[in-house]
């Protein structure tokens, strides 16, 4: 039952609630307006403070939270831009010199740049597709292996002889020449970071001594020394009296260096030395067998996998550079008085012996030495890099000249089995681009194909070919860009890892 006073109370309750809600909304609006005024006042104060700071220090920059990019000195920025411009052929201002006086420059048709060495860069991700080519006159060029763009190039200002080897570590590329010149380049810009002239020659193998003191070790004829990536010499150990260093290699994951020193007329014989790579101290010294002395006196010997390799008539021999263990040997029909031996870049333990008619390919692991393949003609070997990490050692690229043209066969590095052709003979015109001289190969992501990067001898050309498809080509290093010849395939992207202990 509803009473009259119930009907009177209901409207009063509604009026009260409505008034309370209106009061609450008004309070919220007032608070918001006060906050906005405070924020505006704070911003005005901060702006005034910033203007005052600028007035006191015109060159000061307002500090903001979070990481900031390091400032680049104007001179350095100008030099970088000039290097890039020269490398792209925008200008050839010879007065624009990089440190040490070597200008980044575009190559010209008169440069006799016959390729003598190649390196596929295994550096940080932004540079994983770079390649470097050394030439007969001592020059070096850097290319993007996906697009063929010429990044930078240098010609020598003096007669240094041919570039015999190229090595890379953490964005620093080191080259050695046949006259004993060691030069370290910034891989990004082509700036010469430091150089060293080795009287009497240099062992053409940089030693990745790794560890906490990242840098390079190398052996001049008269001393073994270690330098930081920036060229600061950490230590130098002279060769024993009456000897000259002939071979050296980093061992024990870069913790030690082993080297062979050959005696001169005063001190006949040879010494196998083991040095601490952090201090240069000689840890052991062993008299090497007479056969090793003969090997070091031979016209052709190499080091690979921590061992010396040399041929004699009908045989090939290896010996530990540390002096531990006996000489290993294997029969070789390619070994005679004219035979030469060649190591494979970034692939320790694999080498070839050739007399120009036949070529034997060998695998060496400590005292174990065996031939894995015999090629019935002259062959040039090159490294093969994996698709994911850029690792080497699983395969070897074998470059030969067939009747239809250059051929690159991929073989298994353990047993020499055929893994397919990275370059099919006749895929390009030798009359237009020249005969293949140097090669590196890259595995396709699919895992069932390989791409060859081929440097030719006669016409100074570089080509990227997968099977019979030419991805790109440069002839004479003159073109700034090139036409993609293949329309059926695309350039594969490769990801790489850091270098092994022995480069």
Backbone torsions as a table, in degrees:
resi	resn	phi	psi	omega
1	UNK	NA	128.1	-176.8
2	UNK	-99.0	128.4	178.8
3	UNK	-93.4	165.0	-177.6
4	UNK	-64.7	-36.2	-177.0
5	UNK	-68.3	-24.4	173.5
6	UNK	-63.0	-40.0	-178.8
7	UNK	-69.7	-27.3	179.1
8	UNK	-79.7	-33.0	-177.3
9	UNK	-71.6	-37.8	-174.8
10	UNK	-56.5	-48.9	178.2
11	UNK	-62.2	-34.0	-179.4
12	UNK	-67.0	-38.2	178.0
13	UNK	-63.3	-42.2	-179.2
14	UNK	-63.0	-40.5	180.0
15	UNK	-64.6	-40.0	-179.0
16	UNK	-64.4	-45.7	-178.9
17	UNK	-62.4	-41.6	-179.2
18	UNK	-62.2	-42.0	179.7
19	UNK	-65.8	-37.5	179.4
20	UNK	-66.0	-40.1	177.5
21	UNK	-63.6	-42.2	179.5
22	UNK	-62.5	-40.4	179.5
23	UNK	-64.6	-38.8	179.4
24	UNK	-64.7	-42.8	179.1
25	UNK	-64.4	-38.7	178.3
26	UNK	-63.4	-40.0	178.9
27	UNK	-63.3	-41.5	178.7
28	UNK	-62.5	-43.9	-179.9
29	UNK	-62.6	-40.6	179.6
30	UNK	-63.7	-42.0	-180.0
31	UNK	-63.3	-40.6	179.8
32	UNK	-63.0	-41.4	-179.0
33	UNK	-65.4	-36.4	178.4
34	UNK	-66.5	-38.8	178.8
35	UNK	-65.1	-41.8	179.9
36	UNK	-62.6	-41.2	179.5
37	UNK	-64.2	-38.1	179.7
38	UNK	-66.0	-41.4	180.0
39	UNK	-64.4	-43.1	179.4
40	UNK	-63.6	-39.0	179.1
41	UNK	-64.9	-40.9	179.4
42	UNK	-64.6	-44.3	179.6
43	UNK	-62.0	-42.0	179.6
44	UNK	-63.2	-38.8	178.8
45	UNK	-65.9	-42.6	179.2
46	UNK	-63.4	-41.3	179.5
47	UNK	-62.9	-42.4	178.8
48	UNK	-62.8	-41.0	179.4
49	UNK	-64.2	-41.3	179.5
50	UNK	-63.8	-43.3	178.8
51	UNK	-62.4	-38.3	178.5
52	UNK	-65.2	-40.4	179.0
53	UNK	-64.1	-40.7	179.2
54	UNK	-64.6	-36.5	179.5
55	UNK	-65.9	-36.1	178.9
56	UNK	-76.7	-35.9	-178.6
57	UNK	-133.8	89.5	-175.2
58	UNK	-59.8	-30.3	-176.1
59	UNK	-91.0	-2.5	-178.3
60	UNK	-74.0	146.8	177.5
61	UNK	-107.3	141.5	177.7
62	UNK	-63.5	131.4	-179.7
63	UNK	-82.5	131.8	179.3
64	UNK	-122.2	149.3	179.6
65	UNK	-67.1	155.9	178.4
66	UNK	97.2	162.9	-178.4
67	UNK	-66.7	142.2	178.7
68	UNK	-117.2	145.9	175.7
69	UNK	-69.5	139.3	178.7
70	UNK	-65.9	142.8	179.3
71	UNK	-68.9	142.8	179.3
72	UNK	-103.8	126.0	179.9
73	UNK	-58.8	138.7	-178.6
74	UNK	-55.1	-39.7	-179.2
75	UNK	-64.8	-41.3	179.2
76	UNK	-66.5	-42.8	179.7
77	UNK	-60.9	-43.6	179.5
78	UNK	-62.5	-38.6	-179.6
79	UNK	-66.9	-42.0	178.7
80	UNK	-61.2	-46.2	-179.9
81	UNK	-62.9	-39.0	179.3
82	UNK	-66.3	-40.1	178.3
83	UNK	-60.9	-44.5	179.9
84	UNK	-63.3	-41.1	-179.5
85	UNK	-64.4	-43.9	179.5
86	UNK	-64.9	-41.1	-178.9
87	UNK	-63.7	-29.3	179.5
88	UNK	-90.7	4.1	176.0
89	UNK	79.7	17.1	-179.7
90	UNK	-71.9	-41.1	175.5
91	UNK	-151.9	158.6	-178.4
92	UNK	-125.0	45.9	-177.4
93	UNK	-68.3	104.9	-175.9
94	UNK	-69.5	-13.9	177.7
95	UNK	-80.5	-10.3	179.8
96	UNK	-86.2	85.6	-173.2
97	UNK	-95.4	139.9	173.6
98	UNK	-84.7	170.2	177.3
99	UNK	-51.0	145.9	-176.0
100	UNK	73.2	2.2	171.5
101	UNK	84.3	13.3	179.0
102	UNK	-105.0	115.4	-177.7
103	UNK	-80.3	139.7	168.2
104	UNK	-69.6	135.5	-171.7
105	UNK	-152.4	162.8	175.3
106	UNK	-88.3	143.6	178.2
107	UNK	-74.8	155.2	177.8
108	UNK	-120.2	165.6	-176.7
109	UNK	-65.9	-17.2	-178.0
110	UNK	-87.4	-7.3	-179.0
111	UNK	-72.3	123.6	179.3
112	UNK	-82.4	69.5	-171.1
113	UNK	-96.9	65.2	174.5
114	UNK	-70.1	127.6	-174.9
115	UNK	-69.2	134.6	178.4
116	UNK	-122.6	-14.0	179.3
117	UNK	-159.2	153.3	179.5
118	UNK	-141.2	151.2	176.9
119	UNK	-145.0	132.8	172.3
120	UNK	-96.8	120.7	-172.5
121	UNK	-71.5	130.7	177.6
122	UNK	-117.9	55.7	-177.6
123	UNK	-102.0	-151.4	-178.1
124	UNK	-67.8	164.6	-166.1
125	UNK	-58.2	-37.5	-177.5
126	UNK	-65.0	-15.0	-176.8
127	UNK	-119.5	18.4	-169.7
128	UNK	-71.3	-11.1	-178.5
129	UNK	-109.6	16.4	-178.4
130	UNK	-82.6	152.6	173.3
131	UNK	-137.6	151.3	-178.7
132	UNK	-128.3	138.7	-178.9
133	UNK	-126.8	126.0	174.7
134	UNK	-98.0	151.7	-171.7
135	UNK	-126.9	169.2	-172.2
136	UNK	-63.7	-29.8	-178.6
137	UNK	-90.1	7.9	178.9
138	UNK	94.4	2.6	-179.6
139	UNK	-81.3	172.9	178.1
140	UNK	-148.9	144.1	177.6
141	UNK	-133.3	147.7	177.5
142	UNK	-116.5	132.4	-179.1
143	UNK	-129.5	153.3	168.0
144	UNK	-84.9	117.5	-173.2
145	UNK	-77.3	-9.0	175.3
146	UNK	-89.3	-35.9	-175.0
147	UNK	-112.6	-12.4	-176.4
148	UNK	75.5	6.3	-179.4
149	UNK	-61.7	132.2	174.7
150	UNK	-78.0	114.1	-174.6
151	UNK	-83.8	-47.8	174.0
152	UNK	-164.2	163.3	-178.7
153	UNK	-156.3	152.4	178.2
154	UNK	-137.4	143.7	167.5
155	UNK	-111.1	146.6	-177.6
156	UNK	-70.6	146.2	176.1
157	UNK	-89.4	-7.3	178.1
158	UNK	-137.3	167.5	-178.1
159	UNK	-80.9	85.9	-178.7
160	UNK	-89.8	-9.8	-174.6
161	UNK	82.0	179.4	-174.0
162	UNK	-68.5	150.6	174.9
163	UNK	-76.6	112.3	-172.6
164	UNK	-88.9	-28.1	-176.8
165	UNK	-154.6	149.8	176.8
166	UNK	-130.4	133.5	179.0
167	UNK	-134.2	154.8	-177.1
168	UNK	-139.0	142.2	175.2
169	UNK	-156.0	120.4	173.5
170	UNK	50.7	45.6	175.8
171	UNK	82.2	7.5	175.9
172	UNK	-114.5	124.5	-179.2
173	UNK	-107.7	125.0	-178.5
174	UNK	-113.4	131.5	177.2
175	UNK	-117.8	149.7	174.0
176	UNK	-126.7	143.5	-179.0
177	UNK	-115.7	166.2	-175.2
178	UNK	-68.9	-15.9	177.6
179	UNK	-92.3	-0.4	176.7
180	UNK	97.9	20.0	178.3
181	UNK	-91.5	126.5	176.2
182	UNK	-110.5	124.1	-177.9
183	UNK	-131.7	137.0	-179.7
184	UNK	-114.4	126.7	-175.0
185	UNK	-116.8	146.5	169.1
186	UNK	-73.3	119.6	-173.2
187	UNK	-65.7	-26.3	-178.0
188	UNK	-74.9	-49.4	-169.8
189	UNK	-110.4	-11.9	-178.3
190	UNK	81.1	13.5	179.0
191	UNK	-75.4	134.4	176.3
192	UNK	-75.0	113.5	-177.1
193	UNK	-81.5	-44.4	177.5
194	UNK	-162.7	164.1	178.1
195	UNK	-148.4	159.6	-177.1
196	UNK	-147.3	128.3	176.8
197	UNK	-99.3	123.9	-177.9
198	UNK	-103.3	102.8	175.9
199	UNK	-59.7	133.2	-179.5
200	UNK	88.1	-4.2	176.1
201	UNK	106.4	172.6	-178.6
202	UNK	-135.6	144.6	173.5
203	UNK	-71.8	123.8	-170.2
204	UNK	-82.6	60.6	175.2
205	UNK	-157.2	112.3	174.1
206	UNK	-70.6	148.8	-176.8
207	UNK	-113.0	112.4	178.3
208	UNK	-78.9	98.3	-174.6
209	UNK	-88.8	-8.1	166.5
210	UNK	49.7	-150.0	179.1
211	UNK	72.4	-161.8	-178.1
212	UNK	-67.6	-28.9	-179.2
213	UNK	-101.5	75.6	-176.7
214	UNK	-59.8	137.2	178.4
215	UNK	171.0	-164.5	-179.9
216	UNK	-117.0	147.2	165.6
217	UNK	-116.7	150.8	174.4
218	UNK	-156.8	160.6	-175.2
219	UNK	-114.8	114.2	165.4
220	UNK	-81.0	171.8	-179.9
221	UNK	-62.6	-33.9	-173.1
222	UNK	-100.4	-10.6	-179.4
223	UNK	-164.5	155.5	169.5
224	UNK	-103.3	134.6	-178.9
225	UNK	-138.9	162.0	178.7
226	UNK	-126.0	137.6	178.5
227	UNK	-131.7	151.5	172.7
228	UNK	-72.4	172.0	178.6
229	UNK	-60.4	-27.8	179.7
230	UNK	-88.7	2.9	174.1
231	UNK	95.3	1.2	178.5
232	UNK	-71.8	124.8	-178.5
233	UNK	-77.4	123.3	-178.9
234	UNK	-88.9	-40.1	176.7
235	UNK	-161.9	161.8	176.5
236	UNK	-146.0	128.4	179.9
237	UNK	-114.8	115.5	-178.3
238	UNK	-70.3	155.3	175.3
239	UNK	-68.0	148.7	177.3
240	UNK	-54.3	150.6	-176.1
241	UNK	-54.8	130.7	177.7
242	UNK	82.6	12.1	179.9
243	UNK	-131.6	162.6	174.2
244	UNK	-132.3	138.4	178.3
245	UNK	-69.5	135.6	-179.2
246	UNK	-120.4	-23.4	-177.4
247	UNK	-153.7	149.3	179.5
248	UNK	-157.7	154.4	179.8
249	UNK	-158.3	145.5	172.6
250	UNK	-80.2	138.1	-179.6
251	UNK	-133.3	172.7	177.0
252	UNK	54.0	47.6	179.7
253	UNK	57.3	34.8	176.3
254	UNK	87.4	1.3	-178.8
255	UNK	-76.4	-26.6	-178.5
256	UNK	-134.5	162.5	176.2
257	UNK	-126.1	131.5	174.8
258	UNK	-112.6	140.0	-175.3
259	UNK	-145.2	150.2	175.7
260	UNK	-109.9	128.0	178.7
261	UNK	-114.0	123.4	-177.9
262	UNK	-95.2	133.1	-179.4
263	UNK	-72.3	148.4	174.5
264	UNK	-89.1	-166.4	-179.4
265	UNK	-60.8	-29.4	-178.8
266	UNK	-72.8	-40.5	-176.9
267	UNK	-126.3	87.7	178.8
268	UNK	-67.0	160.8	-179.3
269	UNK	103.1	-172.3	-179.6
270	UNK	-146.8	148.1	179.4
271	UNK	-117.2	137.2	172.2
272	UNK	-102.4	115.8	-174.6
273	UNK	-111.6	147.4	173.8
274	UNK	-121.9	122.2	-175.9
275	UNK	-115.6	147.7	172.5
276	UNK	-77.4	123.7	-173.6
277	UNK	-73.2	-12.5	179.4
278	UNK	-92.0	-27.3	-176.9
279	UNK	-120.1	-21.7	-175.9
280	UNK	83.9	0.3	-178.9
281	UNK	-67.2	139.3	177.4
282	UNK	-78.5	119.0	-176.4
283	UNK	-92.8	-29.8	178.2
284	UNK	-156.2	156.2	178.4
285	UNK	-143.4	125.8	-175.9
286	UNK	-128.7	136.7	173.6
287	UNK	-71.6	123.9	-179.7
288	UNK	-81.4	151.2	178.4
289	UNK	-61.3	159.4	-179.7
290	UNK	-61.8	-31.7	178.8
291	UNK	-62.6	-33.3	177.1
292	UNK	-69.4	-39.4	175.3
293	UNK	-57.8	-44.1	178.3
294	UNK	-64.3	-38.7	179.4
295	UNK	-64.3	-42.0	178.4
296	UNK	-67.9	-23.5	178.3
297	UNK	-87.0	-8.2	179.9
298	UNK	-70.5	154.5	-179.2
299	UNK	-67.9	-22.1	-177.7
300	UNK	-135.9	116.5	171.1
301	UNK	-148.7	156.5	-179.4
302	UNK	-138.8	171.9	169.2
303	UNK	-123.1	139.4	175.9
304	UNK	-158.1	139.0	-179.8
305	UNK	59.8	29.9	179.4
306	UNK	77.5	15.2	-177.0
307	UNK	-131.2	149.7	172.2
308	UNK	-83.4	139.2	179.5
309	UNK	-126.7	132.1	176.0
310	UNK	-151.7	152.5	179.8
311	UNK	-101.7	153.2	165.0
312	UNK	-132.0	175.9	-177.2
313	UNK	-60.7	115.8	176.9
314	UNK	81.4	-1.5	-177.2
315	UNK	-145.3	161.0	171.9
316	UNK	-129.8	142.4	-172.3
317	UNK	-126.9	152.4	172.1
318	UNK	-135.9	152.1	-179.5
319	UNK	-150.4	139.0	-179.2
320	UNK	-64.7	130.9	178.3
321	UNK	-67.1	-18.4	178.5
322	UNK	-83.4	-11.1	178.9
323	UNK	85.3	7.7	179.0
324	UNK	-97.9	132.6	179.5
325	UNK	94.1	173.3	-177.3
326	UNK	-95.0	173.8	175.8
327	UNK	-75.2	133.1	173.1
328	UNK	-101.0	147.0	-179.9
329	UNK	-147.1	157.3	178.6
330	UNK	-147.8	151.8	178.0
331	UNK	-70.2	146.4	178.4
332	UNK	-151.6	118.5	177.4
333	UNK	-71.8	-16.5	-179.9
334	UNK	-86.2	-9.2	-176.7
335	UNK	-90.5	117.2	173.1
336	UNK	-148.6	-167.5	-176.1
337	UNK	-66.9	-16.4	178.8
338	UNK	-102.3	-0.1	-172.2
339	UNK	-68.2	147.4	173.3
340	UNK	-124.8	153.0	178.1
341	UNK	-117.7	147.9	-177.7
342	UNK	-141.8	130.3	176.8
343	UNK	-86.2	167.6	178.0
344	UNK	-107.8	124.9	179.4
345	UNK	-54.2	132.4	174.6
346	UNK	63.8	14.5	-178.3
347	UNK	-132.1	76.1	-176.9
348	UNK	-59.1	139.4	175.1
349	UNK	93.4	-9.7	179.5
350	UNK	-109.1	132.2	179.5
351	UNK	-153.8	168.2	179.0
352	UNK	-125.2	153.7	173.0
353	UNK	-126.5	127.0	-179.4
354	UNK	-141.7	147.1	172.4
355	UNK	-111.6	12.5	-179.8
356	UNK	91.1	-15.3	-179.9
357	UNK	-107.0	-46.0	175.8
358	UNK	-131.3	159.0	-179.7
359	UNK	-134.2	127.1	173.9
360	UNK	-101.9	132.9	178.3
361	UNK	-108.3	127.6	-171.5
362	UNK	-123.0	152.9	173.5
363	UNK	-119.5	128.8	-178.6
364	UNK	-123.2	128.2	176.1
365	UNK	-137.3	97.5	-174.2
366	UNK	62.2	-133.8	-179.6
367	UNK	-75.7	-8.0	-179.7
368	UNK	-81.9	123.1	-179.1
369	UNK	-137.2	125.6	-179.9
370	UNK	-151.1	149.9	176.2
371	UNK	-84.6	132.9	-179.3
372	UNK	-106.7	-15.0	179.2
373	UNK	-163.1	145.7	174.2
374	UNK	-121.1	125.7	-179.8
375	UNK	-109.8	131.6	-173.4
376	UNK	-84.2	35.4	174.9
377	UNK	-167.0	179.4	177.0
378	UNK	-69.8	137.8	-179.9
379	UNK	-135.3	145.0	175.1
380	UNK	-114.5	132.2	-176.8
381	UNK	-99.1	150.9	176.4
382	UNK	-144.5	160.1	-179.9
383	UNK	-75.9	155.8	174.2
384	UNK	-122.7	125.8	-176.1
385	UNK	-103.5	136.0	179.1
386	UNK	-66.9	157.5	-174.6
387	UNK	-72.1	-36.0	-172.2
388	UNK	-87.3	-54.5	-174.5
389	UNK	-109.2	-4.0	-179.5
390	UNK	73.8	15.6	-177.7
391	UNK	-67.4	156.0	177.6
392	UNK	-123.0	170.0	176.5
393	UNK	109.9	-15.8	179.5
394	UNK	-83.8	-35.0	-177.7
395	UNK	-134.4	168.8	176.0
396	UNK	-136.4	138.6	175.7
397	UNK	-91.8	131.2	-178.4
398	UNK	-117.4	110.9	-179.2
399	UNK	-96.1	122.7	176.8
400	UNK	-133.5	164.3	177.0
401	UNK	-107.1	111.9	178.7
402	UNK	-98.6	174.4	-178.7
403	UNK	-61.4	-34.8	-178.1
404	UNK	-86.7	-8.7	-179.8
405	UNK	138.8	-170.7	-178.4
406	UNK	-66.3	143.7	178.7
407	UNK	-132.0	139.5	173.8
408	UNK	-122.6	111.4	177.8
409	UNK	-102.1	139.8	176.6
410	UNK	-101.2	127.2	178.9
411	UNK	-122.9	157.4	176.0
412	UNK	-72.1	131.6	-175.5
413	UNK	-73.8	-14.5	-179.7
414	UNK	-90.2	-43.5	-175.1
415	UNK	-126.4	-0.4	175.8
416	UNK	79.8	9.3	-180.0
417	UNK	-65.2	149.3	-177.7
418	UNK	-72.3	128.3	178.5
419	UNK	-112.6	6.4	177.7
420	UNK	113.8	177.2	-178.5
421	UNK	-106.4	125.8	171.7
422	UNK	-83.7	-25.0	177.8
423	UNK	-138.0	117.9	178.5
424	UNK	-87.1	131.1	179.1
425	UNK	-54.7	139.3	179.6
426	UNK	87.0	4.3	-177.7
427	UNK	-72.2	-22.4	178.3
428	UNK	-140.5	165.0	-177.8
429	UNK	-86.1	114.2	176.9
430	UNK	-66.4	-29.8	178.2
431	UNK	-66.2	-28.9	-178.8
432	UNK	-90.2	-38.3	-172.8
433	UNK	-113.4	-18.7	179.3
434	UNK	101.0	174.4	-176.7
435	UNK	-91.0	137.6	-178.3
436	UNK	-60.2	135.4	-179.2
437	UNK	-120.3	-40.6	-180.0
438	UNK	-134.4	152.1	-177.3
439	UNK	-149.2	143.2	162.2
440	UNK	-128.9	152.9	-177.2
441	UNK	-131.2	154.5	-178.6
442	UNK	-131.3	136.3	177.3
443	UNK	-74.6	139.7	174.8
444	UNK	-75.4	152.0	-179.8
445	UNK	-58.6	-30.0	179.8
446	UNK	-68.3	-17.3	177.1
447	UNK	80.9	4.4	-179.2
448	UNK	-125.8	17.9	179.0
449	UNK	-153.3	162.2	-178.9
450	UNK	-136.5	152.0	176.0
451	UNK	-115.4	135.7	179.8
452	UNK	-103.3	133.5	169.5
453	UNK	-103.1	111.4	-170.4
454	UNK	-112.3	127.8	172.5
455	UNK	-106.7	128.2	-175.3
456	UNK	-97.1	163.3	-173.0
457	UNK	-92.6	-47.1	-166.8
458	UNK	-85.3	-30.3	-174.7
459	UNK	-120.8	16.5	175.0
460	UNK	49.5	50.5	-178.6
461	UNK	-112.7	158.2	173.5
462	UNK	-130.8	133.5	-179.2
463	UNK	-131.9	148.3	171.3
464	UNK	-113.6	117.4	-172.9
465	UNK	-133.1	135.2	173.7
466	UNK	-120.6	107.6	-175.3
467	UNK	68.4	-111.1	177.4
468	UNK	-112.2	5.6	-179.5
469	UNK	-98.2	120.9	176.6
470	UNK	-86.0	114.7	-179.8
471	UNK	-75.8	-45.7	176.0
472	UNK	-160.0	168.0	177.8
473	UNK	-152.9	151.3	171.7
474	UNK	-128.5	131.0	176.1
475	UNK	-114.9	127.6	177.9
476	UNK	67.3	6.3	-179.9
477	UNK	58.7	24.2	-177.1
478	UNK	-93.6	-33.6	-174.7
479	UNK	-76.5	135.4	176.0
480	UNK	-73.0	-35.0	177.6
481	UNK	-137.1	168.4	-177.4
482	UNK	-134.8	162.4	177.0
483	UNK	-88.0	132.1	174.5
484	UNK	-71.7	111.2	-174.1
485	UNK	-76.6	-32.6	-177.1
486	UNK	-90.9	128.5	177.4
487	UNK	-108.5	-1.2	-176.5
488	UNK	-102.1	-13.6	-179.6
489	UNK	-130.6	162.7	176.6
490	UNK	-121.2	154.9	179.6
491	UNK	-67.4	132.0	-178.8
492	UNK	-80.6	143.0	175.4
493	UNK	-92.2	134.9	-177.5
494	UNK	-122.2	137.0	176.1
495	UNK	-110.4	137.4	-172.0
496	UNK	-126.6	168.1	-179.9
497	UNK	-121.0	-177.8	-178.5
498	UNK	-73.6	167.8	-175.6
499	UNK	-74.1	158.2	175.7
500	UNK	-76.1	175.1	-176.5
501	UNK	-63.7	-37.8	177.9
502	UNK	-106.5	120.7	-176.5
503	UNK	-80.9	NA	NA
